Amino acid sequence: MSTSDRLKKLQRYGLLPASPASSRQQDRLTATGWPAELGFSLCPESGVALRSKLYCHSHMQGRVCLGELAELHPADLCLLTRVQRQPASWEEVLFLDTETTGLSGGTGTYVFLVGMLHWTEDGLLLRQYLMPDPSIEAAFIGKVLGGLQPFEHVATFNGKSFDMPLLSHRCTMNRTDRKPDFDGHHDLLHPARYLYRDSLPSCSLSSLEQYLLGVERRDDIPGAEIPERYFLFLKDRHPSLMADVVQHNATDLLSSAALAVHLLKVADSPADERSARISLALGRLSQKAGCTQTARRYLSEAVASADEKLYPEAAEELSLLHKRAQRWQDAVSLWREMIQRIHESERGVFCSVFAHVELAKYHEHRTGDLEKALHLTSGAIRHIQRRRRILGASGSGEDRRRLEELRHRQQRLQRRLGVSSASD
């Protein structure tokens, strides 16, 4: 395709400023009844289309009542999303989602629909901003920024990687001084992945809706088809082309709010209502958020309820937390328990020598008991060699590296003790 043909195609779809010959594009913004048929109204000074809808607090999104947000503290979002500054109320939090002309980003990708959902005394208010023609993008961006301004926090699903960078980029492309600016960005995709990546087929919003929220989307437009729908709408102005896109955006926002309810309820639920793997994930998230005491509680719950397969992973995480806090008695007790379980468990041969090594370090550097340190180091070497014999292989690269480290430590301890080397 020649450069001339490309330019003509961009003009046809409205992705370049209209030439005088195609000035009828501007007239089509109001020449048909599409705004009203979609529930939108046009702002006369800018041509931006705006739609508002209020959902009552009792609205059910799948199995989740959105009114349950009132029973949950928004500050707890920070535990899940690692945001430092806490929102004081749900009125400060804006759920946001965008629809764009492409999924890969880049200079040629436009944001044409921005949905915002937030808590009010009367219910959850949905506002959607639609750009009916790319020639008014500067005005569209200005309206969107005005809608964002009252809020201190934003909650999205994958917004850190896509929505917010793209919105900022479009501000730059339109030479706008302002850009989206929040005290905290709560991306719900990240905690969802931590909690469910090992138990669900995927952590896409549609998968989370199906398995966690009970949301059934009927006749929903696939996300990959949305850009083409917008291009066709720019050409024909037929409201049916955008109806599915507008509903898709609204559903994404309602499901994001429902997901926030679900995640916060899981984090606040009693230990016996959570699996050990979920408690482990919450412990890791709490550590990343800097909430050491909360992390210790979650990890202790994970260790207490973990099965034979998950126990070593959870115990290792908790022991390192004790170690960083210099809670040596707790750490040593856990390392000894881990070693005991290795000896007693049928799966012990598959376990790492983490506890042996950490306990050897403890005795070498803190208690000065070099004999115990040597005994533990030699035990770790024997454990790896036994595993290699049972598995009938020369061992993985990790095993070989670990053996080299352990033999080096063994030789150093033997020299310090004045013990002659013996073959393993």
HELIX and SHEET records of a PDB file:
HELIX    1   1 THR A    3  ARG A   12  1                                  10    
HELIX    2   2 PRO A   20  SER A   22  5                                   3    
HELIX    3   3 ARG A   24  ALA A   31  1                                   8    
HELIX    4   4 TRP A   34  GLU A   37  1                                   4    
HELIX    5   5 LEU A   66  GLU A   71  5                                   6    
HELIX    6   6 PRO A   74  ASP A   76  5                                   3    
HELIX    7   7 LEU A   77  THR A   81  1                                   5    
HELIX    8   8 TRP A   90  GLU A   92  5                                   3    
HELIX    9   9 PRO A  134  ILE A  136  5                                   3    
HELIX   10  10 GLU A  137  LEU A  148  1                                  12    
HELIX   11  11 GLY A  159  ASP A  163  3                                   5    
HELIX   12  12 MET A  164  MET A  173  1                                  10    
HELIX   13  13 LEU A  189  TYR A  196  1                                   8    
HELIX   14  14 LEU A  205  LEU A  208  1                                   4    
HELIX   15  15 GLU A  209  LEU A  213  3                                   5    
HELIX   16  16 GLY A  223  GLU A  225  5                                   3    
HELIX   17  17 ILE A  226  ASP A  236  1                                  11    
HELIX   18  18 SER A  240  ASP A  268  1                                  29    
HELIX   19  19 ALA A  271  GLU A  273  5                                   3    
HELIX   20  20 ALA A  276  LYS A  288  1                                  13    
HELIX   21  21 THR A  292  SER A  305  1                                  14    
HELIX   22  22 TYR A  311  ARG A  324  1                                  14    
HELIX   23  23 TRP A  328  GLU A  344  1                                  17    
HELIX   24  24 GLY A  348  PHE A  350  5                                   3    
HELIX   25  25 PHE A  354  TYR A  362  1                                   9    
HELIX   26  26 HIS A  363  THR A  367  3                                   5    
HELIX   27  27 LEU A  370  LEU A  391  1                                  22    
HELIX   28  28 GLY A  397  LEU A  417  1                                  21    
SHEET    1   A 7 SER A  41  LEU A  42  0                                        
SHEET    2   A 7 ALA A  49  TYR A  55 -1                                        
SHEET    3   A 7 LEU A 124  LEU A 130 -1                                        
SHEET    4   A 7 VAL A 111  TRP A 119 -1                                        
SHEET    5   A 7 VAL A  93  THR A 100 -1                                        
SHEET    6   A 7 HIS A 153  THR A 156  1                                        
SHEET    7   A 7 GLY A 184  ASP A 187  1                                        
SHEET    1   B 2 MET A  60  GLN A  61  0                                        
SHEET    2   B 2 VAL A  64  CYS A  65 -1                                        
END                                                                             
